[in-house]
Amino acid sequence: MNRRSTVVKVTYTRSVKQYLRDLIKTLYDKEYFSYEETSVKYVTSLLLEVKTTIHVRQRKKAPAYFSRYGKNLYYVCYPKSKRTTWYFFFTYHPEGNVYLIRYVSNNHVEGHWVR
C-alpha cells in the first residue's frame, strides 16, 4: 500500500492533548513568543504538519527509554527552527491507518535519547 496516497488518521492520547494545551501557555509565559496568539499559531502549525506529513516522514523505532509510553513505539522528527526539533512518539495501527500520538518532546528536553 502506498503511504502517500492513503487517508491517515492522527489521534492523541489525553495526556498529549493536555501537554499541547500547556505548551501554548508555557511558550507565552516563558516569553518564547510575545503574544499568546503567536504561541497558538506555533502549536497549531506543528500539529498541522504532523497531520499532513506523518505518513511520509521517515519513522524510527523509539529507544527503549520511551517504552513507558507504549509498545512498538516509533517517532518522527519535526524541526521547527535552527535550535528546536520536536519528536512525536506514536504507535501505528494499520487497520484504519491510525497514528496514535502517545508522547511529545523536543531536543531541549530529551534529545540525548534519540540521537
Summary of the structure (lengths in Angstrom):
residues: 115
radius of gyration: 14.3
end to end distance: 29.6
largest distance: 44.6
contacts: 290
relative contact order: 0.18
helix: 44%
strand: 26%
